[in-house]
Amino acid sequence: MKKQYKQLSGEERDEIALLRAKGFKIREIARRLKRNPSTLSRELKRNKSPTYDVYLAHRAHQKKEPVGAFSLEIYKVKKQ
């Protein structure tokens, strides 16, 4: 059986940004969000500022692709 993966929500990304700014470690944030620490590590690496060592939650949310047939139709129209 194939594993099901769930993307981080916008609220989770905001919480990650807030807790990182407060100095929390990745493992503590993962425990609070009930997520795997490696998920958070990849998320932070993928969406950090190129200039400053800070996580950009809004950047991650903008890069997220729409989910579902209707959203996909809108996404295709916007890209053209």
C-alpha positions as CSV (number, residue, x, y, z in Angstrom):
1,M,0.0,0.0,0.0
2,K,1.3,3.4,-1.0
3,K,1.9,6.0,1.8
4,Q,-0.3,9.0,1.9
5,Y,1.4,12.4,2.3
6,K,-0.3,15.5,3.5
7,Q,1.0,18.9,2.6
8,L,1.7,21.5,5.2
9,S,-1.2,24.0,5.5
10,G,-0.9,27.7,5.5
11,E,-1.6,27.8,9.2
12,E,1.1,25.2,9.9
13,R,3.6,27.3,7.8
14,D,2.7,30.4,9.8
15,E,3.1,28.5,13.1
16,I,6.5,27.2,11.9
17,A,7.6,30.8,11.1
18,L,6.4,32.1,14.4
19,L,8.1,29.4,16.5
20,R,11.3,29.6,14.5
21,A,11.4,33.4,15.1
22,K,11.0,32.7,18.9
23,G,14.0,30.3,18.7
24,F,12.3,26.9,18.9
25,K,14.3,24.0,17.5
26,I,13.0,21.9,14.6
27,R,12.2,18.9,16.8
28,E,10.1,20.9,19.2
29,I,8.1,22.5,16.4
30,A,7.6,19.0,14.8
31,R,6.4,17.6,18.1
32,R,3.9,20.5,18.5
33,L,2.6,20.1,15.0
34,K,2.6,16.3,15.1
35,R,4.9,16.2,12.0
36,N,8.1,14.4,11.3
37,P,11.2,16.6,12.0
38,S,12.6,15.8,8.5
39,T,9.4,17.3,7.0
40,L,10.1,20.5,8.8
41,S,13.8,20.4,7.9
42,R,13.0,20.1,4.2
43,E,10.4,22.8,4.4
44,L,12.8,25.3,6.1
45,K,15.6,24.5,3.7
46,R,13.3,24.9,0.6
47,N,11.7,28.2,1.7
48,K,14.3,30.2,3.5
49,S,15.4,33.7,2.5
50,P,18.5,33.8,0.3
51,T,19.8,36.8,2.1
52,Y,18.8,36.2,5.7
53,D,18.6,32.9,7.6
54,V,14.8,33.1,8.1
55,Y,11.9,31.0,7.0
56,L,9.4,32.6,4.6
57,A,6.0,31.1,5.2
58,H,4.3,33.2,2.5
59,R,6.8,32.1,-0.1
60,A,6.1,28.5,0.7
61,H,2.3,29.1,0.4
62,Q,2.7,30.9,-2.9
63,K,4.6,28.0,-4.4
64,K,2.0,25.4,-3.3
65,E,0.1,24.1,-6.3
66,P,-3.7,24.0,-6.2
67,V,-5.3,20.7,-5.4
68,G,-8.4,19.2,-7.0
69,A,-10.0,19.3,-10.5
70,F,-11.6,22.7,-10.2
71,S,-8.5,24.3,-8.8
72,L,-6.4,22.7,-11.6
73,E,-8.7,24.3,-14.2
74,I,-8.2,27.7,-12.6
75,Y,-4.4,27.1,-12.4
76,K,-4.2,26.3,-16.1
77,V,-6.2,29.4,-17.1
78,K,-4.0,31.6,-15.0
79,K,-0.7,30.2,-16.4
80,Q,-1.8,30.9,-20.1
